Amino acid sequence: MDYRFLKSGTDIRGYASDLGGNKIELTDEAVEDIISAFVVWYINKFDKDPEGLKIALGHDSRITADRICKAAKSALKKSGVTVLDCGLASTPAMFMTTVDLKTDAAIEITASHHPFDRNGIKIFLPSGGLEGRDVSEILELASDGICVSDVAEGKVVTSHYMNDYAARLRNLIISGVGKEEPLRGLKIVVDAGNGVGGFYANEVLKPLGTDTTGSRFLEPDGMFPNHIPNPEDKTAMKSICEAVIQNNADLGIIFDTDVDRAGCVGPDGEEINRNRLIALAAYIASGGKKDQTIVTDSVTSDGLKDFIENTLGGKHYRYRRGYKNVIDKAIELCNKGIECPLAIETSGHAALKENYFLDDGAYLATKIVIEVAKGTEIHKLLSTMKMPMDEREFRLNITESDFKSYGDNVIKELEKFMSGKPDYKIADDNREGIRVSGSDGWFLLRLSVHDPVMPLNFESDTAVGIDKMIEDLKPFFARFSGLSLPEGIK
């Protein structure tokens, strides 16, 4: 069986249930082969004895979690590994087992915000998540049927690490605020979207005196019956905004399925997401210090750049889309002696240097809760950030088979095209695609990391700015027969 098609960036993902009408890709056999191959890959890379390995295993709330975990445990046991079975757990908590429990690796069964019929495998080492090339090597080994042989069977030990993880967050709030019951008198509502994040309301906030009445969808349900557990989803954000207003809450928090992302809502019911969330995280991570470099993805606003550089006195480093890309870049800058306390993507993946550069939604939420408890009026703080009047995204499909080369050529040609336009200026910090600014706003054209798609983002401070930029671009896009243009761009 060739499993290489299951690679999804730095994760392994596929259909795990046929309830949605799709053929099951993550079968028991596939899971066992992949997990067995991971053990082989690990012992080869680090020259370890498999019988001495300790690997933590956890899962999100998906309907296929139990089946896949059973297959994973079987493969790990056959490989001689000691398995710490953490049960229902967040993805960041699984990484933290490598820190607190000194595990050699950790595996989370999750497909993040994807539909209920999908699932996946995410693997951590003590150094962090696997790189894409590591995943490719593991899937190649799995495709060849490589596994550990001639070892004594390992064992499974039940672990309640999520209790320790929740206690760590509680202690962070206590020390950050300086009180034993630091959240008494505050009302905070949580929307877990029936994912893993319900623990945050029940095991972190409530014990510290918080009134969490009005929190939504805290019970795990792998069918996600209420809304997609995704802070980028409009229905999901509407839900937490409503919860804040209806319950007169001081703060609303929303998580994705496995809690590596978060968004929040201020007491005025206005969402703090994407650029506003980055601004808030940058304020917290900078800690009042100047010249701190904040690494973000490329699709961030001019208003955010102004907030980071002029309000906070920091430096904004726009990089490529993909949370692993921004994290790796921040680590690289730190290794060069550049102070970089935060790497964050507009999707809500936020990784703080002080927390192992781990993208942890609950950790970010905790830092925000501390600010609220200390009296910071975050909605007023963010009111100083300039917001665009209009913003849109279009997706241009590439119909050519070699889509990467085709997309790269489109970007090169667009650079030439815009160089001849005196009303526009090509950004001097293009690190992904091409970003161009004009008197009416800016646009960014880039190539999707994995798919034959070119996302085209616009932002403008005027009501007609985006329409004007689109009209200026139409003659250019008409030259490319290999682009399937959406309505509004043709």
DRENVO-319119 format. One record per residue (C-alpha): x, y, z; chain. Coordinates in Angstrom, 1 decimal, m for minus. Layout:
SITE	X	Y	Z	A
...
END
This chain:
SITE	0.0	0.0	0.0	A
SITE	1.3	3.4	m0.9	A
SITE	0.6	5.8	2.0	A
SITE	2.4	8.9	0.7	A
SITE	m0.9	10.5	m0.4	A
SITE	m1.8	10.8	3.3	A
SITE	0.8	13.5	3.9	A
SITE	m0.7	16.9	4.7	A
SITE	2.1	19.3	5.4	A
SITE	3.6	18.2	8.7	A
SITE	0.7	15.9	9.5	A
SITE	m0.8	12.7	8.3	A
SITE	m4.5	13.0	7.4	A
SITE	m7.2	11.0	5.6	A
SITE	m10.8	9.9	5.6	A
SITE	m11.4	7.7	8.7	A
SITE	m15.2	7.1	8.4	A
SITE	m17.5	6.3	5.5	A
SITE	m20.4	8.1	7.1	A
SITE	m19.8	11.1	4.9	A
SITE	m19.8	8.9	1.8	A
SITE	m16.0	8.7	1.4	A
SITE	m13.9	5.6	1.2	A
SITE	m11.9	5.0	4.4	A
SITE	m8.2	5.8	4.0	A
SITE	m7.0	5.6	7.6	A
SITE	m7.9	1.9	8.0	A
SITE	m6.7	m0.1	11.0	A
SITE	m4.0	m1.6	8.8	A
SITE	m2.9	1.8	7.6	A
SITE	m2.6	3.2	11.1	A
SITE	m0.6	0.2	12.3	A
SITE	1.7	0.4	9.4	A
SITE	2.3	4.1	9.8	A
SITE	2.8	4.0	13.6	A
SITE	5.1	1.0	13.2	A
SITE	7.1	2.8	10.6	A
SITE	7.4	5.9	12.9	A
SITE	9.1	3.7	15.5	A
SITE	11.5	2.4	13.0	A
SITE	12.2	5.9	11.8	A
SITE	12.8	7.1	15.3	A
SITE	15.2	4.3	16.4	A
SITE	17.1	4.8	13.1	A
SITE	17.4	8.5	13.5	A
SITE	18.3	8.6	17.2	A
SITE	19.9	5.1	17.5	A
SITE	17.6	4.1	20.3	A
SITE	16.4	0.7	21.6	A
SITE	12.6	0.4	21.0	A
SITE	12.1	m1.4	24.2	A
SITE	13.3	1.6	26.1	A
SITE	11.0	4.1	24.4	A
SITE	8.2	5.9	26.1	A
SITE	5.6	7.4	23.8	A
SITE	2.4	9.3	24.9	A
SITE	m0.8	8.9	22.9	A
SITE	m3.9	11.1	23.0	A
SITE	m6.8	12.0	20.8	A
SITE	m9.4	14.6	20.1	A
SITE	m13.2	14.1	20.2	A
SITE	m13.6	12.6	16.7	A
SITE	m15.9	9.6	16.2	A
SITE	m13.0	7.5	14.9	A
SITE	m10.7	8.3	17.8	A
SITE	m11.2	5.1	19.7	A
SITE	m10.7	2.8	16.7	A
SITE	m7.5	4.6	15.5	A
SITE	m6.0	4.8	19.0	A
SITE	m6.6	1.1	19.4	A
SITE	m4.7	0.4	16.2	A
SITE	m1.9	2.8	17.2	A
SITE	m1.6	1.2	20.7	A
SITE	m1.4	m2.2	19.0	A
SITE	1.4	m1.1	16.7	A
SITE	3.4	0.6	19.5	A
SITE	3.1	m2.5	21.8	A
SITE	4.2	m4.8	19.0	A
SITE	7.2	m2.5	18.5	A
SITE	8.2	m2.9	22.2	A
SITE	7.2	0.6	23.2	A
SITE	5.7	1.7	26.6	A
SITE	2.6	3.7	25.7	A
SITE	1.3	6.4	28.0	A
SITE	m2.4	6.4	27.1	A
SITE	m3.6	10.0	27.8	A
SITE	m7.1	9.5	26.4	A
SITE	m9.0	12.7	25.4	A
SITE	m6.3	15.3	25.2	A
SITE	m5.4	18.5	23.4	A
SITE	m2.6	18.6	20.8	A
SITE	m0.5	21.1	22.8	A
SITE	m0.8	18.9	25.9	A
SITE	0.6	16.0	24.0	A
SITE	3.7	17.9	23.2	A
SITE	4.0	18.9	26.8	A
SITE	4.3	15.3	27.8	A
SITE	7.8	15.4	26.2	A
SITE	8.6	18.2	28.7	A
SITE	6.9	17.2	31.9	A
SITE	6.8	13.4	31.5	A
SITE	10.1	13.1	29.5	A
SITE	8.5	11.0	26.9	A
SITE	10.6	10.3	23.8	A
SITE	7.7	11.3	21.5	A
SITE	4.0	12.1	21.6	A
SITE	1.2	11.2	19.2	A
SITE	m2.1	13.0	18.9	A
SITE	m4.9	11.5	16.8	A
SITE	m6.6	14.6	15.3	A
SITE	m7.5	16.3	12.0	A
SITE	m7.9	19.7	13.6	A
SITE	m10.9	21.6	12.2	A
SITE	m11.6	19.2	9.3	A
SITE	m15.0	17.4	9.0	A
SITE	m16.1	14.6	11.3	A
SITE	m15.2	11.9	8.8	A
SITE	m11.6	12.8	8.6	A
SITE	m8.8	12.0	11.2	A
SITE	m5.1	12.1	11.3	A
SITE	m1.8	11.6	13.1	A
SITE	0.3	14.4	14.5	A
SITE	3.7	13.5	16.0	A
SITE	5.9	15.5	18.4	A
SITE	9.5	15.0	19.4	A
SITE	11.0	16.9	22.4	A
SITE	12.3	19.3	19.8	A
SITE	8.8	20.1	18.5	A
SITE	6.6	18.8	15.7	A
SITE	7.9	16.8	12.8	A
SITE	9.0	18.5	9.7	A
SITE	7.4	17.7	6.3	A
SITE	10.4	15.7	5.2	A
SITE	10.2	13.6	8.3	A
SITE	6.6	12.7	7.5	A
SITE	7.5	11.8	4.0	A
SITE	10.2	9.4	5.2	A
SITE	7.8	7.8	7.7	A
SITE	5.2	7.2	5.0	A
SITE	7.8	5.8	2.6	A
SITE	8.8	3.3	5.3	A
SITE	5.1	2.5	6.0	A
SITE	4.5	1.9	2.3	A
SITE	7.4	m0.6	2.2	A
SITE	5.9	m2.4	5.2	A
SITE	9.0	m1.7	7.4	A
SITE	8.4	m2.5	11.1	A
SITE	10.3	m3.5	14.3	A
SITE	10.8	m7.2	14.8	A
SITE	12.2	m9.5	17.5	A
SITE	11.3	m7.4	20.5	A
SITE	9.4	m8.1	23.6	A
SITE	5.9	m6.7	23.6	A
SITE	5.5	m3.3	25.1	A
SITE	2.8	m2.2	27.6	A
SITE	0.1	0.5	27.9	A
SITE	0.0	2.7	31.0	A
SITE	m3.0	5.0	31.7	A
SITE	m2.0	8.6	32.1	A
SITE	m4.1	11.5	33.5	A
SITE	m1.7	14.1	32.1	A
SITE	m4.5	16.5	31.1	A
SITE	m5.1	17.1	34.9	A
SITE	m1.4	18.2	35.2	A
SITE	m1.7	20.3	32.0	A
SITE	m4.8	22.1	33.4	A
SITE	m3.0	22.7	36.7	A
SITE	m0.1	24.2	34.9	A
SITE	m2.4	26.8	33.3	A
SITE	m4.2	27.5	36.6	A
SITE	m0.8	28.1	38.2	A
SITE	0.2	30.4	35.4	A
SITE	m2.9	32.6	36.0	A
SITE	m2.3	32.6	39.8	A
SITE	1.3	33.7	39.4	A
SITE	0.4	36.2	36.6	A
SITE	m2.3	37.9	38.6	A
SITE	m0.8	37.5	42.0	A
SITE	m3.9	36.1	43.8	A
SITE	m5.1	32.7	44.9	A
SITE	m8.5	33.2	43.4	A
SITE	m7.5	35.6	40.6	A
SITE	m10.6	35.3	38.5	A
SITE	m13.3	35.7	41.2	A
SITE	m15.8	38.3	40.0	A
SITE	m15.1	37.7	36.3	A
SITE	m17.5	36.2	33.9	A
SITE	m15.8	34.3	31.0	A
SITE	m17.7	32.1	28.5	A
SITE	m16.0	29.4	26.5	A
SITE	m17.1	27.8	23.2	A
SITE	m15.4	24.5	22.7	A
SITE	m17.4	23.5	19.6	A
SITE	m17.7	19.9	21.0	A
SITE	m14.0	19.5	20.7	A
SITE	m11.4	19.0	23.4	A
SITE	m11.5	22.5	24.8	A
SITE	m14.3	22.1	27.4	A
SITE	m11.6	21.3	30.0	A
SITE	m10.6	25.0	29.9	A
SITE	m13.9	26.2	31.3	A
SITE	m14.3	23.3	33.8	A
SITE	m10.7	22.7	35.0	A
SITE	m8.9	26.0	34.5	A
SITE	m11.4	28.8	34.9	A
SITE	m14.0	27.5	37.4	A
SITE	m11.5	26.4	40.1	A
SITE	m10.1	30.0	40.0	A
SITE	m13.5	31.6	40.8	A
SITE	m14.7	32.3	37.3	A
SITE	m18.4	32.4	36.5	A
SITE	m18.6	30.4	33.2	A
SITE	m22.4	30.4	32.9	A
SITE	m23.4	30.6	29.3	A
SITE	m20.4	28.6	28.0	A
SITE	m21.3	26.6	24.9	A
SITE	m20.7	23.1	23.5	A
SITE	m18.2	22.0	26.2	A
SITE	m19.2	18.3	25.9	A
SITE	m17.1	16.3	23.4	A
SITE	m19.1	15.2	20.4	A
SITE	m17.1	14.0	17.3	A
SITE	m20.0	14.8	14.9	A
SITE	m19.6	18.5	15.8	A
SITE	m23.4	19.0	15.7	A
SITE	m23.5	22.7	16.5	A
SITE	m20.8	24.3	14.4	A
SITE	m17.4	23.6	13.0	A
SITE	m14.8	24.0	15.8	A
SITE	m12.8	26.6	14.0	A
SITE	m12.1	30.2	15.1	A
SITE	m12.0	31.2	11.5	A
SITE	m15.5	29.9	10.8	A
SITE	m18.1	32.7	10.7	A
SITE	m20.8	30.6	12.3	A
SITE	m18.4	29.6	15.1	A
SITE	m17.4	33.2	15.8	A
SITE	m21.1	34.3	15.7	A
SITE	m21.8	31.7	18.4	A
SITE	m19.2	33.0	20.9	A
SITE	m20.1	36.6	20.1	A
SITE	m23.7	35.8	21.0	A
SITE	m22.7	34.0	24.2	A
SITE	m20.7	37.1	25.4	A
SITE	m23.6	39.5	24.7	A
SITE	m26.3	37.3	26.1	A
SITE	m24.4	36.6	29.3	A
SITE	m22.9	40.0	29.8	A
SITE	m19.5	38.4	29.9	A
SITE	m16.1	40.1	30.4	A
SITE	m14.5	37.8	27.8	A
SITE	m15.3	35.0	25.4	A
SITE	m12.9	32.3	24.3	A
SITE	m13.3	29.9	21.4	A
SITE	m11.1	26.9	20.5	A
SITE	m10.6	24.7	17.5	A
SITE	m11.1	21.0	17.9	A
SITE	m7.7	20.1	19.3	A
SITE	m7.1	23.4	21.1	A
SITE	m3.9	24.5	19.2	A
SITE	m5.8	27.6	18.0	A
SITE	m8.0	30.1	19.8	A
SITE	m9.9	33.3	19.2	A
SITE	m11.7	35.6	21.6	A
SITE	m14.4	38.2	22.0	A
SITE	m14.3	41.4	24.1	A
SITE	m17.1	42.5	26.4	A
SITE	m18.6	44.6	23.6	A
SITE	m19.3	41.4	21.6	A
SITE	m16.8	42.3	18.9	A
SITE	m14.6	39.4	17.8	A
SITE	m10.8	39.5	18.5	A
SITE	m9.6	37.4	15.7	A
SITE	m7.1	37.3	12.8	A
SITE	m5.3	40.7	12.8	A
SITE	m6.8	41.9	16.0	A
SITE	m5.8	38.7	17.8	A
SITE	m2.3	39.1	16.4	A
SITE	m2.2	42.6	17.8	A
SITE	m3.3	41.5	21.2	A
SITE	m0.8	38.6	21.3	A
SITE	2.0	40.9	20.2	A
SITE	1.1	43.4	23.0	A
SITE	1.2	40.6	25.5	A
SITE	4.3	38.9	24.2	A
SITE	6.3	42.1	23.9	A
SITE	5.7	42.8	27.6	A
SITE	6.2	46.6	27.1	A
SITE	9.7	46.1	25.5	A
SITE	10.6	47.9	22.3	A
SITE	12.3	46.5	19.2	A
SITE	10.6	43.1	19.6	A
SITE	10.2	41.2	16.3	A
SITE	6.8	39.7	15.7	A
SITE	6.7	37.0	12.9	A
SITE	3.3	36.6	11.1	A
SITE	2.1	35.1	7.9	A
SITE	1.8	37.2	4.7	A
SITE	m1.9	37.9	4.8	A
SITE	m1.8	40.6	7.5	A
SITE	m3.1	44.1	7.4	A
SITE	m1.4	47.4	7.1	A
SITE	m3.2	48.4	10.3	A
SITE	m1.5	45.6	12.1	A
SITE	1.9	46.5	10.9	A
SITE	1.3	50.1	12.0	A
SITE	0.2	48.8	15.5	A
SITE	3.2	46.6	16.0	A
SITE	5.7	49.1	14.8	A
SITE	4.3	52.5	15.9	A
SITE	2.1	51.6	18.9	A
SITE	4.2	48.9	20.4	A
SITE	7.6	50.1	19.0	A
SITE	8.3	46.6	17.6	A
SITE	9.2	45.2	14.2	A
SITE	6.8	43.3	12.0	A
SITE	8.3	40.4	10.0	A
SITE	5.8	39.1	7.4	A
SITE	6.6	35.6	6.3	A
SITE	4.9	32.7	4.5	A
SITE	1.5	31.1	5.3	A
SITE	1.7	27.9	7.4	A
SITE	2.0	27.9	11.2	A
SITE	5.1	25.8	11.0	A
SITE	6.7	28.3	8.6	A
SITE	6.2	31.2	11.0	A
SITE	7.4	29.2	14.0	A
SITE	10.5	28.0	12.2	A
SITE	11.3	31.5	11.1	A
SITE	10.9	32.9	14.6	A
SITE	13.2	30.2	16.0	A
SITE	15.7	31.0	13.2	A
SITE	15.7	34.7	14.1	A
SITE	16.1	34.0	17.8	A
SITE	19.1	31.8	17.0	A
SITE	20.6	34.8	15.1	A
SITE	20.3	37.0	18.2	A
SITE	17.1	38.8	17.1	A
SITE	14.6	39.1	20.0	A
SITE	11.4	37.4	18.7	A
SITE	8.8	36.6	21.4	A
SITE	6.0	35.5	19.1	A
SITE	5.2	33.6	15.9	A
SITE	1.5	33.8	14.9	A
SITE	m0.6	33.0	11.9	A
SITE	m3.9	34.8	11.0	A
SITE	m5.6	31.4	11.4	A
SITE	m5.0	31.6	15.2	A
SITE	m1.9	29.5	15.6	A
SITE	0.1	31.4	18.1	A
SITE	3.4	30.3	19.5	A
SITE	5.2	32.2	22.2	A
SITE	9.0	31.8	22.8	A
SITE	8.4	31.5	26.6	A
SITE	6.3	28.4	25.9	A
SITE	8.7	26.4	23.7	A
SITE	7.3	28.1	20.5	A
SITE	4.4	25.7	20.8	A
SITE	1.2	26.8	19.1	A
SITE	m1.1	26.4	22.0	A
SITE	m4.6	28.0	22.0	A
SITE	m5.1	27.4	25.7	A
SITE	m1.8	29.0	26.6	A
SITE	m2.7	32.1	24.5	A
SITE	m6.1	32.2	26.1	A
SITE	m4.5	32.0	29.5	A
SITE	m2.2	35.0	28.8	A
SITE	m5.3	36.9	27.6	A
SITE	m7.3	36.0	30.7	A
SITE	m4.4	37.2	32.9	A
SITE	m4.5	40.6	31.2	A
SITE	m8.3	40.8	31.7	A
SITE	m7.9	39.9	35.4	A
SITE	m5.3	42.6	35.8	A
SITE	m7.7	45.2	34.5	A
SITE	m6.4	45.6	30.9	A
SITE	m9.4	46.7	28.8	A
SITE	m8.3	44.8	25.7	A
SITE	m11.2	46.1	23.5	A
SITE	m10.0	49.7	24.2	A
SITE	m6.4	48.7	23.6	A
SITE	m7.3	47.3	20.2	A
SITE	m9.4	50.3	19.3	A
SITE	m6.3	52.2	18.3	A
SITE	m5.5	49.7	15.5	A
SITE	m6.8	50.9	12.1	A
SITE	m9.2	48.4	10.5	A
SITE	m9.9	48.2	6.8	A
SITE	m13.2	49.3	5.4	A
SITE	m13.3	46.4	3.0	A
SITE	m11.4	43.1	2.6	A
SITE	m11.9	40.2	0.3	A
SITE	m10.3	36.9	m0.8	A
SITE	m10.6	35.2	m4.2	A
SITE	m9.2	31.8	m5.1	A
SITE	m7.8	31.4	m8.6	A
SITE	m7.7	27.7	m9.6	A
SITE	m4.7	26.6	m11.7	A
SITE	m5.8	24.1	m14.4	A
SITE	m2.2	23.2	m15.6	A
SITE	m0.7	19.9	m14.3	A
SITE	2.6	21.5	m13.1	A
SITE	0.7	24.0	m11.0	A
SITE	3.7	25.2	m9.0	A
SITE	5.8	26.2	m12.0	A
SITE	2.7	27.8	m13.6	A
SITE	1.8	29.7	m10.4	A
SITE	5.4	30.9	m9.9	A
SITE	5.4	32.2	m13.5	A
SITE	2.2	34.1	m12.9	A
SITE	3.7	35.8	m9.9	A
SITE	6.9	36.8	m11.8	A
SITE	4.8	38.2	m14.7	A
SITE	2.6	40.1	m12.2	A
SITE	5.8	41.7	m10.8	A
SITE	6.7	42.9	m14.3	A
SITE	3.2	44.1	m14.9	A
SITE	2.9	46.1	m11.7	A
SITE	6.4	47.6	m12.1	A
SITE	5.0	49.6	m15.0	A
SITE	2.1	51.0	m12.9	A
SITE	3.2	54.4	m11.3	A
SITE	0.2	54.3	m8.9	A
SITE	1.3	51.1	m7.3	A
SITE	4.3	50.0	m5.3	A
SITE	5.6	46.5	m4.8	A
SITE	6.3	45.7	m1.2	A
SITE	9.9	45.6	m0.1	A
SITE	9.2	42.6	2.2	A
SITE	7.7	40.1	m0.2	A
SITE	8.5	36.7	1.2	A
SITE	5.6	34.9	m0.3	A
SITE	4.0	35.7	m3.6	A
SITE	3.8	39.4	m4.4	A
SITE	2.2	42.2	m2.3	A
SITE	1.4	45.5	m4.0	A
SITE	0.2	48.7	m2.4	A
SITE	m1.6	51.7	m4.0	A
SITE	m3.6	54.7	m2.9	A
SITE	m6.7	52.6	m2.6	A
SITE	m5.2	49.7	m0.5	A
SITE	m3.2	46.6	m1.2	A
SITE	m3.4	43.1	m2.7	A
SITE	m1.4	39.9	m2.3	A
SITE	m1.2	37.1	m4.8	A
SITE	0.4	33.9	m3.6	A
SITE	0.6	30.2	m4.4	A
SITE	m1.1	27.7	m2.1	A
SITE	1.4	25.5	m0.2	A
SITE	m0.2	22.2	m1.3	A
SITE	m3.1	22.9	m3.8	A
SITE	m3.4	24.1	m7.4	A
SITE	m4.8	27.4	m6.1	A
SITE	m3.6	31.0	m6.1	A
SITE	m5.3	32.9	m3.2	A
SITE	m5.7	36.7	m4.0	A
SITE	m6.3	38.9	m1.0	A
SITE	m7.4	42.5	m1.0	A
SITE	m7.7	45.2	1.6	A
SITE	m8.9	48.8	1.3	A
SITE	m9.7	51.8	3.4	A
SITE	m12.3	53.0	0.9	A
SITE	m15.6	51.6	m0.3	A
SITE	m14.5	51.4	m3.9	A
SITE	m10.8	50.7	m3.5	A
SITE	m10.9	46.9	m4.1	A
SITE	m13.2	47.2	m7.1	A
SITE	m10.7	49.7	m8.6	A
SITE	m7.7	47.4	m8.0	A
SITE	m9.6	44.5	m9.5	A
SITE	m10.3	46.5	m12.7	A
SITE	m6.6	47.3	m13.0	A
SITE	m5.8	43.6	m12.7	A
SITE	m8.3	42.1	m15.1	A
SITE	m6.2	42.7	m18.2	A
SITE	m3.3	40.9	m16.6	A
SITE	m5.3	37.8	m15.5	A
SITE	m7.0	37.6	m18.9	A
SITE	m3.6	36.6	m20.4	A
SITE	m3.4	33.3	m18.5	A
SITE	m5.5	30.5	m19.9	A
SITE	m4.3	28.2	m17.2	A
SITE	m6.1	30.1	m14.5	A
SITE	m9.8	29.5	m13.8	A
SITE	m11.0	32.9	m12.5	A
SITE	m13.8	33.3	m10.0	A
SITE	m16.7	35.7	m10.6	A
SITE	m15.6	39.2	m9.7	A
SITE	m12.1	38.8	m11.2	A
SITE	m13.1	37.8	m14.8	A
END
